């Protein structure tokens, strides 16, 4: 299924704009998982199973797996999601950005090895570095635009011919790179004015919005700035606030409560 078709169905069927980020840090796991060889998979699996009906997408961050030689557990996790929760698309958060020949290999890694439904990509090496991902027309390609970190302004706010660099990226993606209708943009919740500007420039292009919860982004401002006319158009990501809501053996139940409350808080402003 085309990533955008799956995403739109998830928005409607789950009545949710919540994307659950999967950033597993074993130092924060409940004690009963500490010595288990598949702890990363088991932790994420239980979070997924507890929150799947509340989420429009899952977003595993590849660095949290690769740093601990747990890529096999990432493969198993994505397979688990596809098998047990096939209606919820998986976004591999990798932020890849390299020359075309290398990007081809990263695209194979994301879409053929890990079988992700979408990937985050850094666009700042230009179109030829993005083309290998766009060559998979049914897969989502979500490009960094206005990121949630404070240092994003160092480059993304630079003037380029009368517009800011992030605005140029937004226009390029919406007007030139989205021929297969599979592109989206990353715009941080910490900058609601820029979310509104990106929405203005891109129409109904889906926006992946990190930065609520632990990073302090405001849910009401995010939704009001970024929603489309039908109250959708957003994948609002929360990671740490959901993952580490509980520290005991009931951690998944605690994660579900926070995920449900976050989804409902988002929906209150749709």
Backbone as JSON, one array per atom type, in Angstrom:
{
  "sequence": "XXXXXXXXXXXXXXXXXXXXXXXXXXXXXXXXXXXXXXXXXXXXXXXXXXXXXXXXXXXXXXXXXXXXXXXXXXXXXXXXXXXXXXXXXXXXXXXXXXXXXXXXXXXXXXXXXXXXXXXXXXXXXXXXXXXXXXXXXXXXXXXXXXXXXXXXXXXXXXXXXXXXXXXXXXXXXXXXXXXXXXXXXXXXXXXXXXXXXXXXXXXXXXXXXXXXXXXXXXXXXXXXXXXXXXXXXXXXXXXXXXXXXXXXXXXXXXXXXXXXXXXXXXXXXX",
  "N": [[0.83, -1.19, 0.0], [0.47, 2.26, -0.74], [2.35, 4.67, 1.03], [1.14, 7.17, 1.71], [-1.56, 6.62, 1.35], [-1.96, 4.71, 3.36], [-1.36, 6.3, 5.58], [-3.35, 8.32, 5.51], [-5.61, 6.74, 5.87], [-5.09, 5.8, 8.45], [-5.22, 8.2, 9.92], [-7.98, 8.67, 9.76], [-9.31, 6.24, 10.54], [-8.28, 5.69, 13.06], [-8.72, 8.01, 14.28], [-6.68, 9.88, 14.9], [-3.78, 11.91, 15.21], [-1.41, 11.33, 16.25], [1.94, 10.42, 16.33], [3.96, 7.88, 17.41], [7.07, 7.95, 18.72], [9.9, 5.84, 18.65], [12.45, 5.54, 20.53], [14.59, 3.83, 21.88], [16.23, 3.61, 24.92], [18.28, 1.74, 26.74], [19.2, 2.36, 29.32], [17.09, 3.53, 30.54], [15.17, 1.65, 30.77], [12.68, -0.48, 32.34], [13.56, -2.37, 35.29], [13.21, -5.16, 35.1], [13.75, -5.82, 32.49], [16.41, -5.47, 32.09], [18.63, -7.33, 31.82], [18.03, -8.84, 29.62], [18.58, -10.35, 26.48], [17.21, -9.54, 24.19], [16.15, -7.1, 24.85], [15.67, -4.5, 23.82], [14.04, -4.92, 21.58], [11.86, -6.2, 22.9], [10.99, -4.22, 24.71], [10.2, -2.13, 22.93], [8.32, -3.51, 21.38], [6.28, -4.04, 23.26], [5.47, -1.44, 23.87], [4.52, -0.67, 21.35], [2.39, -2.53, 20.98], [0.71, -1.69, 23.0], [-0.08, 0.83, 22.2], [-0.92, 0.96, 19.57], [-3.54, 1.26, 18.54], [-3.98, 3.88, 19.0], [-2.38, 5.45, 17.48], [-1.22, 7.16, 14.52], [1.07, 6.58, 13.22], [4.24, 4.91, 13.61], [7.54, 5.73, 14.67], [10.53, 4.64, 14.58], [13.79, 5.47, 15.68], [16.76, 5.16, 14.09], [19.37, 5.37, 15.12], [19.3, 4.72, 17.83], [19.09, 2.02, 17.82], [21.22, 1.1, 16.19], [23.49, 2.0, 17.58], [23.73, 0.2, 19.59], [24.21, -2.2, 18.42], [21.88, -3.37, 17.5], [20.42, -3.69, 15.18], [19.19, -5.94, 14.11], [17.13, -6.3, 15.89], [15.63, -4.06, 15.34], [14.79, -4.68, 12.72], [13.18, -6.88, 13.39], [11.28, -5.62, 14.95], [9.97, -3.86, 13.14], [8.92, -5.76, 11.41], [7.19, -7.01, 13.22], [5.35, -4.93, 13.69], [4.24, -4.64, 11.12], [3.08, -7.14, 10.84], [1.29, -7.49, 13.01], [0.01, -5.05, 13.37], [-0.92, -3.91, 10.86], [-2.12, -1.68, 9.74], [-0.86, 0.57, 10.6], [1.5, 2.78, 9.59], [5.12, 2.72, 9.28], [7.71, 4.89, 9.99], [10.99, 5.25, 9.26], [13.28, 6.85, 11.11], [15.93, 8.31, 10.04], [17.25, 10.35, 8.79], [18.87, 10.59, 6.49], [21.39, 11.76, 4.19], [23.18, 12.11, 1.43], [25.48, 11.7, -1.38], [24.24, 10.63, -4.63], [24.9, 7.85, -5.34], [25.55, 6.72, -2.88], [23.23, 7.32, -1.5], [21.48, 5.64, -2.83], [22.1, 3.18, -1.69], [21.4, 3.64, 0.97], [18.66, 3.92, 0.59], [17.97, 1.32, -0.2], [18.63, 0.03, 2.18], [16.71, 1.15, 3.97], [14.18, 0.6, 2.77], [14.2, -1.97, 1.67], [15.79, -3.68, 3.27], [15.03, -3.01, 6.01], [12.36, -2.59, 5.52], [10.77, -0.37, 5.92], [8.02, 1.95, 5.8], [8.33, 4.58, 5.24], [10.85, 7.18, 5.19], [12.95, 9.51, 6.91], [14.71, 12.24, 5.52], [17.58, 14.21, 4.77], [17.6, 17.17, 2.98], [19.65, 18.82, 2.08], [21.73, 18.41, 0.29], [20.65, 18.55, -2.13], [18.55, 17.76, -5.04], [19.51, 15.46, -6.45], [20.5, 13.9, -4.44], [18.27, 13.04, -3.21], [16.73, 11.74, -5.02], [17.13, 8.83, -5.17], [15.48, 7.86, -3.12], [13.0, 8.82, -3.86], [12.6, 7.2, -5.99], [11.23, 5.03, -5.17], [8.09, 4.89, -5.42], [5.89, 4.27, -3.84], [6.67, 4.59, -1.28], [7.11, 6.67, 1.62], [8.76, 9.83, 1.68], [10.23, 11.9, 3.77], [11.17, 15.04, 4.34], [13.65, 17.03, 5.94], [12.85, 20.26, 7.07], [12.07, 22.63, 8.72], [13.52, 22.41, 11.55], [13.2, 21.2, 14.98], [15.17, 21.81, 16.8], [17.13, 24.3, 18.59], [19.44, 25.21, 17.19], [18.74, 24.94, 14.56], [18.03, 27.3, 13.34], [20.42, 28.44, 12.56], [21.08, 27.83, 9.93], [18.67, 27.3, 8.53], [17.16, 29.6, 8.57], [18.41, 31.38, 6.97], [18.61, 33.98, 4.5], [17.7, 33.46, 1.18], [17.68, 34.71, -1.72], [15.5, 36.38, -1.13], [13.74, 34.82, 0.31], [13.41, 32.61, 3.14], [15.65, 29.91, 3.86], [14.41, 27.51, 4.72], [11.87, 27.93, 3.72], [12.37, 27.86, 0.98], [13.1, 25.17, 0.72], [10.65, 23.97, 1.43], [8.99, 24.81, -0.7], [10.34, 23.72, -2.94], [10.08, 20.96, -2.44], [7.25, 20.63, -2.41], [6.47, 21.61, -4.93], [8.19, 20.59, -6.91], [9.51, 18.14, -6.27], [7.66, 16.27, -5.55], [6.41, 14.47, -7.29], [5.34, 11.89, -7.28], [3.57, 12.05, -5.25], [4.41, 11.37, -2.69], [5.81, 12.7, -0.74], [6.72, 14.38, 2.32], [7.18, 16.77, 5.01], [9.44, 17.72, 7.64], [8.71, 19.62, 10.38], [9.27, 21.52, 13.18], [7.52, 21.43, 16.34], [8.2, 23.41, 18.07], [8.2, 25.77, 16.74], [5.65, 27.27, 15.92], [4.8, 29.4, 14.23], [6.34, 29.03, 11.95], [5.43, 26.53, 11.2], [2.85, 27.23, 10.35], [3.55, 28.84, 8.17], [4.84, 27.0, 6.47], [2.68, 25.3, 5.97], [1.07, 27.09, 4.55], [2.64, 27.4, 2.24], [2.69, 24.86, 1.11], [0.25, 23.61, 0.78], [-1.65, 20.74, 1.21], [0.36, 19.03, 2.0], [1.72, 16.39, 3.93], [2.87, 16.85, 7.29], [5.46, 16.04, 9.44], [5.8, 16.38, 12.78], [7.91, 16.91, 15.22], [8.71, 17.54, 18.73], [6.79, 18.13, 20.69], [5.81, 17.46, 24.12], [8.61, 16.32, 25.77], [10.28, 18.22, 24.58], [8.89, 20.56, 24.71], [7.07, 21.75, 22.94], [3.99, 23.35, 22.02], [0.83, 21.91, 22.04], [-1.74, 22.86, 21.21], [-1.09, 25.17, 19.7], [0.45, 23.99, 17.72], [-1.36, 22.26, 16.36], [-3.32, 24.08, 15.48], [-1.79, 25.65, 13.77], [-0.89, 23.85, 11.82], [-2.8, 22.02, 10.85], [-4.82, 20.6, 8.23], [-7.65, 21.47, 6.1], [-9.5, 19.49, 6.63], [-8.89, 18.74, 9.17], [-6.68, 17.11, 9.44], [-3.49, 16.08, 8.2], [-1.18, 16.12, 9.77], [1.51, 14.54, 11.53], [2.06, 14.2, 14.62], [4.65, 13.98, 16.68], [5.53, 12.15, 19.58], [7.89, 11.0, 21.85], [9.81, 10.37, 24.21], [8.13, 11.13, 26.36], [6.04, 9.33, 26.21], [7.3, 6.78, 26.02], [8.73, 6.48, 28.44], [6.94, 6.75, 30.48], [6.3, 5.09, 32.57], [8.05, 3.09, 35.01], [7.98, 0.55, 35.96], [6.91, -2.94, 35.82], [4.54, -2.53, 34.58], [4.95, -0.75, 32.52], [4.14, -0.49, 29.85], [1.38, -0.15, 30.01], [1.33, 2.3, 31.33], [2.5, 3.86, 29.34], [0.5, 3.67, 27.42], [-1.56, 5.13, 28.65], [-0.51, 7.75, 28.64], [-0.15, 8.12, 25.9], [-2.81, 7.95, 25.03], [-3.9, 10.19, 26.35], [-2.41, 12.19, 25.13], [-3.14, 11.93, 22.42], [-5.86, 12.61, 22.72], [-5.65, 15.23, 23.62], [-4.56, 16.43, 21.39], [-6.66, 16.0, 19.55], [-8.59, 17.62, 20.64], [-8.17, 20.07, 19.55], [-8.52, 19.93, 16.85]],
  "CA": [[0.0, 0.0, 0.0], [1.17, 3.54, -0.77], [2.48, 5.25, 2.37], [0.16, 8.23, 1.95], [-2.87, 5.97, 1.5], [-2.0, 4.13, 4.71], [-1.38, 7.37, 6.56], [-4.67, 8.95, 5.51], [-6.54, 5.79, 6.48], [-4.83, 5.79, 9.89], [-5.8, 9.44, 10.47], [-9.43, 8.57, 9.85], [-9.78, 5.05, 11.25], [-7.85, 5.77, 14.46], [-9.05, 9.35, 14.78], [-5.45, 10.23, 15.61], [-2.64, 12.54, 14.55], [-0.26, 11.03, 17.1], [3.01, 9.53, 15.9], [4.71, 7.43, 18.57], [8.49, 7.78, 18.43], [10.52, 4.7, 19.33], [13.86, 5.88, 20.78], [14.83, 2.99, 23.05], [17.46, 3.81, 25.68], [18.26, 0.71, 27.78], [19.44, 2.92, 30.65], [15.81, 3.97, 31.08], [14.22, 0.54, 30.75], [12.34, -1.1, 33.62], [14.61, -3.27, 35.77], [13.02, -6.56, 34.72], [14.25, -6.03, 31.13], [17.81, -5.04, 32.02], [19.6, -8.34, 31.4], [17.47, -9.67, 28.56], [19.33, -10.1, 25.24], [16.34, -8.88, 23.22], [15.43, -6.1, 25.64], [15.24, -3.37, 23.0], [12.85, -5.37, 20.85], [10.75, -6.47, 23.8], [10.49, -2.94, 25.21], [9.48, -1.44, 21.87], [7.15, -4.32, 21.02], [5.22, -3.84, 24.24], [4.97, -0.08, 23.66], [3.73, -0.71, 20.12], [1.13, -3.26, 21.2], [-0.13, -0.93, 23.91], [-0.47, 2.13, 21.67], [-1.16, 0.91, 18.13], [-4.86, 1.76, 18.17], [-4.02, 5.31, 19.3], [-1.34, 6.12, 16.7], [-1.3, 7.18, 13.06], [2.35, 6.09, 12.71], [5.35, 4.68, 14.53], [8.77, 6.3, 14.13], [11.77, 4.2, 15.22], [15.0, 6.23, 15.37], [17.72, 4.11, 13.81], [20.6, 5.48, 15.91], [19.14, 4.05, 19.13], [19.29, 0.59, 17.58], [22.55, 0.85, 15.63], [24.52, 2.25, 18.59], [23.81, -0.98, 20.47], [24.28, -3.37, 17.55], [20.55, -3.97, 17.59], [19.68, -3.55, 13.92], [18.33, -7.11, 13.94], [15.94, -6.07, 16.7], [14.84, -3.09, 14.57], [14.12, -5.46, 11.68], [12.12, -7.69, 14.01], [10.24, -4.72, 15.41], [9.16, -3.41, 12.0], [8.15, -6.93, 10.97], [6.11, -7.18, 14.18], [4.32, -3.92, 13.44], [3.55, -4.98, 9.87], [2.3, -8.37, 11.01], [0.23, -7.39, 14.03], [-0.67, -3.75, 13.29], [-0.58, -3.54, 9.48], [-2.71, -0.4, 9.33], [-0.07, 1.69, 11.14], [2.76, 2.86, 8.85], [6.38, 2.86, 10.02], [8.64, 5.87, 9.46], [12.35, 5.06, 9.77], [13.88, 8.16, 11.34], [17.35, 8.13, 9.77], [17.76, 11.66, 8.35], [19.97, 10.35, 5.57], [21.69, 12.81, 3.23], [24.5, 11.85, 0.84], [25.45, 11.7, -2.83], [23.28, 9.69, -5.19], [25.27, 6.44, -5.28], [25.42, 6.29, -1.48], [21.81, 7.39, -1.17], [20.85, 4.42, -3.34], [22.3, 2.12, -0.7], [20.56, 3.98, 2.12], [17.28, 3.62, 0.23], [17.84, -0.14, -0.11], [18.62, -0.29, 3.61], [15.45, 1.54, 4.59], [12.95, 0.07, 2.17], [14.3, -3.38, 1.34], [16.26, -4.41, 4.45], [14.16, -2.79, 7.17], [10.98, -2.61, 5.03], [10.04, 0.78, 6.43], [7.05, 2.54, 4.88], [8.8, 5.93, 4.93], [12.13, 7.52, 5.79], [13.3, 10.92, 6.98], [15.85, 12.52, 4.65], [18.13, 15.56, 4.79], [17.58, 17.61, 1.58], [20.57, 19.93, 1.84], [22.65, 18.13, -0.81], [19.94, 18.76, -3.38], [17.62, 16.77, -5.56], [20.11, 14.2, -6.84], [20.7, 13.09, -3.24], [16.93, 12.61, -2.77], [16.13, 10.93, -6.08], [17.05, 7.39, -4.93], [14.33, 7.56, -2.27], [11.81, 9.09, -4.66], [12.45, 6.1, -6.95], [10.26, 4.09, -4.57], [6.94, 5.8, -5.4], [4.9, 3.92, -2.83], [7.26, 4.83, 0.03], [7.14, 8.06, 2.02], [10.04, 10.52, 1.79], [9.88, 13.02, 4.64], [12.39, 15.83, 4.27], [13.85, 18.06, 6.95], [12.53, 21.59, 6.58], [12.28, 23.58, 9.83], [13.68, 21.43, 12.62], [12.78, 21.67, 16.3], [16.31, 22.17, 17.66], [17.46, 25.73, 18.51], [20.45, 25.48, 16.18], [18.19, 24.89, 13.21], [17.99, 28.65, 12.78], [21.73, 28.84, 12.04], [21.06, 27.7, 8.47], [17.33, 27.24, 7.94], [16.58, 30.94, 8.53], [19.2, 32.23, 6.08], [17.92, 34.55, 3.35], [18.15, 32.98, -0.12], [16.92, 35.36, -2.78], [14.25, 36.98, -0.67], [12.97, 33.9, 1.15], [14.26, 31.85, 4.05], [16.05, 28.63, 3.28], [13.4, 26.48, 4.97], [10.77, 28.19, 2.8], [12.78, 27.34, -0.33], [12.98, 23.72, 0.79], [9.22, 23.63, 1.41], [8.47, 25.01, -2.05], [10.93, 22.74, -3.83], [9.47, 19.65, -2.21], [5.84, 20.63, -2.79], [6.23, 21.98, -6.32], [9.05, 19.93, -7.89], [10.01, 16.82, -5.89], [6.57, 15.43, -5.06], [5.69, 13.98, -8.47], [4.61, 10.65, -6.95], [2.67, 12.29, -4.12], [4.88, 10.59, -1.54], [6.69, 13.52, 0.09], [6.27, 15.14, 3.48], [8.21, 17.66, 5.56], [9.62, 17.79, 9.08], [8.64, 20.99, 10.89], [9.22, 21.34, 14.63], [6.44, 22.03, 17.11], [8.71, 24.56, 18.81], [8.11, 26.95, 15.9], [4.33, 27.23, 15.29], [4.67, 30.36, 13.13], [6.92, 28.43, 10.77], [4.49, 25.48, 10.77], [1.8, 27.89, 9.58], [4.13, 29.28, 6.9], [5.02, 25.82, 5.63], [1.35, 24.88, 5.52], [0.67, 28.05, 3.52], [3.42, 27.18, 1.03], [2.67, 23.49, 0.6], [-1.09, 23.03, 0.67], [-2.0, 19.64, 2.12], [1.5, 18.13, 2.19], [1.81, 15.94, 5.32], [3.96, 17.38, 8.1], [5.9, 15.31, 10.62], [6.05, 17.47, 13.73], [8.49, 16.56, 16.53], [8.94, 18.68, 19.62], [5.88, 18.25, 21.84], [6.26, 16.64, 25.24], [9.87, 16.64, 26.42], [10.9, 19.4, 23.99], [8.15, 21.74, 25.13], [6.17, 22.32, 21.94], [2.6, 23.53, 22.45], [-0.05, 21.1, 21.2], [-2.78, 23.69, 20.6], [-0.49, 26.01, 18.67], [0.89, 23.12, 16.64], [-2.51, 21.81, 15.59], [-3.95, 25.22, 14.83], [-0.92, 26.14, 12.71], [-0.54, 22.88, 10.79], [-3.86, 21.13, 10.37], [-5.45, 20.88, 6.95], [-9.06, 21.85, 6.24], [-10.26, 18.37, 7.19], [-8.41, 18.44, 10.51], [-5.62, 16.1, 9.39], [-2.28, 16.66, 7.65], [-0.08, 16.16, 10.72], [1.96, 13.4, 12.33], [2.64, 14.91, 15.76], [5.45, 12.93, 17.32], [5.94, 12.16, 20.98], [8.74, 9.85, 22.09], [10.2, 10.11, 25.59], [7.02, 11.28, 27.3], [5.26, 8.09, 26.15], [8.13, 5.59, 26.27], [9.23, 6.37, 29.81], [5.88, 7.18, 31.4], [6.33, 4.21, 33.73], [9.33, 2.42, 35.22], [7.77, -0.79, 36.48], [6.5, -3.95, 34.86], [3.36, -2.01, 33.9], [5.4, 0.4, 31.74], [3.37, -0.36, 28.62], [0.09, 0.43, 30.38], [1.57, 3.72, 31.58], [2.7, 4.47, 28.03], [-0.8, 3.78, 26.77], [-2.31, 6.24, 29.25], [0.04, 9.03, 28.15], [-0.47, 8.19, 24.47], [-4.24, 8.28, 24.9], [-4.1, 11.58, 26.77], [-1.81, 13.06, 24.1], [-4.04, 11.89, 21.26], [-7.08, 13.35, 23.02], [-5.3, 16.65, 23.68], [-4.43, 16.86, 19.98], [-7.98, 16.0, 18.94], [-9.39, 18.72, 21.17], [-7.9, 21.29, 18.79], [-8.6, 19.65, 15.41]],
  "C": [[0.88, 1.26, 0.0], [1.2, 4.14, 0.64], [1.4, 6.27, 2.65], [-1.25, 7.67, 2.09], [-3.02, 5.39, 2.89], [-2.09, 5.22, 5.77], [-2.75, 8.03, 6.65], [-5.71, 8.03, 6.13], [-6.34, 5.76, 7.99], [-5.37, 7.04, 10.56], [-7.29, 9.26, 10.73], [-9.87, 7.42, 10.76], [-9.42, 5.09, 12.73], [-8.18, 7.11, 15.1], [-7.86, 9.93, 15.54], [-4.45, 10.89, 14.68], [-1.35, 12.25, 15.31], [0.68, 10.04, 16.43], [3.82, 9.16, 17.14], [6.15, 7.16, 18.16], [9.09, 6.68, 19.27], [12.02, 4.94, 19.41], [14.34, 5.11, 22.01], [16.21, 3.21, 23.67], [17.47, 2.81, 26.83], [18.51, 1.23, 29.18], [18.14, 3.36, 31.32], [14.77, 2.86, 31.12], [13.85, 0.11, 32.17], [13.35, -2.18, 34.0], [14.44, -4.69, 35.27], [13.5, -6.86, 33.3], [15.76, -5.91, 31.03], [18.75, -6.08, 31.44], [19.13, -9.19, 30.23], [18.15, -9.35, 27.23], [18.52, -9.39, 24.16], [15.54, -7.75, 23.87], [14.9, -4.96, 24.79], [13.99, -3.75, 22.2], [11.66, -5.54, 21.77], [10.14, -5.18, 24.34], [9.65, -2.24, 24.14], [8.23, -2.2, 21.44], [6.0, -4.07, 21.97], [4.63, -2.44, 24.15], [4.06, -0.05, 22.43], [2.38, -1.38, 20.35], [0.17, -2.48, 22.08], [-0.71, 0.33, 23.28], [-0.94, 2.1, 20.22], [-2.52, 1.47, 17.73], [-5.0, 3.26, 18.4], [-3.13, 6.12, 18.36], [-1.64, 6.1, 15.21], [-0.02, 6.69, 12.43], [3.26, 5.77, 13.88], [6.63, 5.18, 13.86], [9.98, 5.8, 14.92], [12.96, 5.03, 14.74], [16.17, 5.25, 15.28], [18.95, 4.17, 14.7], [20.49, 4.75, 17.24], [19.31, 2.54, 19.01], [20.73, 0.31, 17.15], [23.65, 1.02, 16.68], [24.73, 1.06, 19.5], [23.81, -2.28, 19.69], [22.95, -4.12, 17.52], [19.74, -3.78, 16.31], [18.77, -4.75, 13.67], [17.05, -6.96, 14.74], [15.04, -5.02, 16.04], [14.1, -3.79, 13.44], [12.95, -6.24, 12.25], [10.96, -6.81, 14.46], [9.35, -4.26, 14.26], [8.33, -4.57, 11.45], [6.97, -7.18, 11.91], [4.98, -6.18, 13.93], [3.54, -4.28, 12.18], [2.67, -6.2, 10.01], [1.09, -8.17, 11.91], [-0.55, -6.08, 13.98], [-0.47, -3.18, 11.89], [-1.14, -2.21, 9.03], [-1.9, 0.8, 9.8], [1.26, 1.75, 10.39], [3.96, 3.13, 9.75], [7.29, 3.84, 9.29], [10.0, 5.6, 10.08], [13.0, 6.44, 9.88], [15.39, 8.01, 11.23], [18.03, 9.42, 9.33], [18.96, 11.52, 7.43], [20.15, 11.53, 4.63], [23.09, 12.61, 2.67], [24.35, 11.81, -0.67], [24.64, 10.53, -3.36], [23.65, 8.24, -5.05], [25.18, 5.89, -3.87], [23.97, 6.3, -1.05], [21.05, 6.18, -1.69], [20.94, 3.3, -2.33], [21.47, 2.38, 0.56], [19.09, 3.68, 1.83], [17.01, 2.12, 0.28], [17.76, -0.55, 1.35], [17.25, -0.03, 4.22], [14.26, 0.73, 4.09], [13.01, -1.43, 1.87], [14.83, -4.21, 2.51], [15.26, -4.26, 5.59], [12.69, -2.81, 6.82], [10.13, -1.51, 5.69], [9.08, 1.29, 5.36], [7.45, 3.95, 4.47], [10.14, 6.14, 5.62], [12.25, 9.03, 5.89], [14.63, 11.13, 6.26], [16.27, 13.98, 4.81], [18.25, 16.06, 3.35], [18.71, 18.53, 1.18], [21.72, 19.6, 0.91], [21.93, 18.16, -2.15], [19.2, 17.55, -3.9], [18.28, 15.44, -5.89], [20.37, 13.3, -5.64], [19.38, 12.53, -2.7], [16.31, 11.64, -3.77], [16.07, 9.43, -5.77], [15.89, 6.99, -4.02], [13.03, 7.76, -3.04], [11.56, 7.99, -5.69], [11.56, 4.98, -6.44], [8.94, 4.85, -4.4], [5.89, 5.49, -4.35], [5.41, 4.17, -1.41], [7.27, 6.32, 0.34], [8.56, 8.59, 2.13], [9.77, 11.83, 2.52], [11.14, 13.84, 4.88], [12.45, 16.88, 5.36], [13.6, 19.43, 6.35], [12.84, 22.64, 7.64], [12.33, 22.75, 11.1], [13.46, 22.06, 13.99], [13.93, 22.13, 17.18], [16.65, 23.65, 17.52], [18.46, 26.07, 17.42], [19.95, 25.41, 14.75], [18.17, 26.25, 12.54], [19.32, 29.09, 12.18], [21.74, 28.82, 10.52], [19.66, 27.87, 7.89], [16.66, 28.61, 7.83], [17.39, 31.89, 7.64], [18.36, 32.74, 4.91], [18.54, 34.0, 2.06], [17.24, 33.59, -1.19], [15.57, 35.88, -2.36], [13.33, 36.05, 0.1], [13.94, 33.15, 2.05], [14.53, 30.47, 3.46], [15.01, 27.55, 3.53], [12.18, 26.68, 4.06], [11.1, 27.67, 1.39], [12.67, 25.83, -0.36], [11.51, 23.3, 0.69], [8.65, 23.76, 0.0], [9.02, 23.97, -3.03], [10.26, 21.38, -3.68], [8.04, 19.62, -2.74], [5.65, 20.79, -4.3], [7.02, 21.14, -7.32], [9.4, 18.48, -7.54], [8.89, 15.82, -5.6], [5.75, 14.83, -6.21], [4.87, 12.73, -8.2], [3.66, 10.83, -5.77], [3.09, 11.56, -2.86], [5.78, 11.38, -0.6], [5.96, 14.14, 1.27], [7.43, 15.98, 3.98], [8.25, 17.53, 7.07], [9.63, 19.26, 9.49], [8.39, 20.91, 12.39], [8.09, 22.08, 15.32], [6.89, 23.25, 17.9], [8.63, 25.85, 18.02], [6.75, 27.0, 15.2], [4.14, 28.24, 14.16], [5.23, 29.79, 11.84], [6.09, 27.24, 10.28], [3.41, 26.1, 9.9], [2.31, 28.34, 8.22], [4.33, 28.11, 5.96], [3.68, 25.31, 5.12], [0.85, 25.81, 4.41], [1.37, 27.76, 2.19], [3.15, 25.85, 0.36], [1.28, 22.87, 0.47], [-1.3, 21.93, 1.68], [-0.86, 18.64, 2.3], [1.57, 17.69, 3.66], [3.05, 16.49, 6.02], [4.22, 16.45, 9.28], [6.41, 16.34, 11.61], [6.58, 16.9, 15.04], [8.49, 17.78, 17.43], [7.9, 18.92, 20.68], [6.43, 17.38, 22.97], [7.57, 17.15, 25.8], [10.53, 17.89, 25.86], [10.1, 20.67, 24.19], [7.25, 22.38, 24.11], [4.73, 22.33, 22.41], [1.65, 22.81, 21.49], [-1.08, 21.97, 20.49], [-2.23, 24.53, 19.46], [-0.06, 25.19, 17.47], [-0.28, 22.72, 15.75], [-3.13, 22.97, 14.82], [-3.12, 25.74, 13.66], [-0.81, 25.16, 11.54], [-1.65, 22.02, 10.25], [-4.35, 21.56, 8.99], [-6.94, 21.16, 7.18], [-9.9, 20.73, 6.85], [-9.76, 17.94, 8.57], [-7.34, 17.38, 10.57], [-4.31, 16.77, 8.97], [-1.06, 16.63, 8.55], [0.22, 14.78, 11.29], [2.71, 14.04, 13.5], [3.34, 13.88, 16.64], [5.69, 13.21, 18.8], [6.72, 10.88, 21.24], [8.92, 9.61, 23.58], [9.03, 10.18, 26.56], [6.15, 10.03, 27.35], [6.11, 6.9, 26.58], [8.44, 5.39, 27.74], [8.22, 6.91, 30.82], [5.86, 6.33, 32.67], [7.65, 3.48, 33.81], [9.2, 0.99, 35.73], [7.36, -1.76, 35.4], [5.25, -3.54, 34.09], [3.7, -0.83, 32.99], [4.56, 0.6, 30.48], [1.98, 0.23, 28.9], [0.23, 1.92, 30.67], [1.78, 4.47, 30.27], [1.38, 4.65, 27.31], [-1.59, 4.96, 27.33], [-1.82, 7.58, 28.72], [-0.27, 9.19, 26.66], [-1.93, 8.57, 24.25], [-4.51, 9.73, 25.26], [-3.54, 12.55, 25.73], [-2.68, 13.09, 22.86], [-5.27, 12.74, 21.52], [-6.81, 14.85, 23.1], [-5.14, 17.21, 22.26], [-5.81, 17.0, 19.36], [-8.85, 17.15, 19.43], [-9.23, 20.01, 20.36], [-8.01, 21.09, 17.28], [-9.8, 20.33, 14.77]]
}
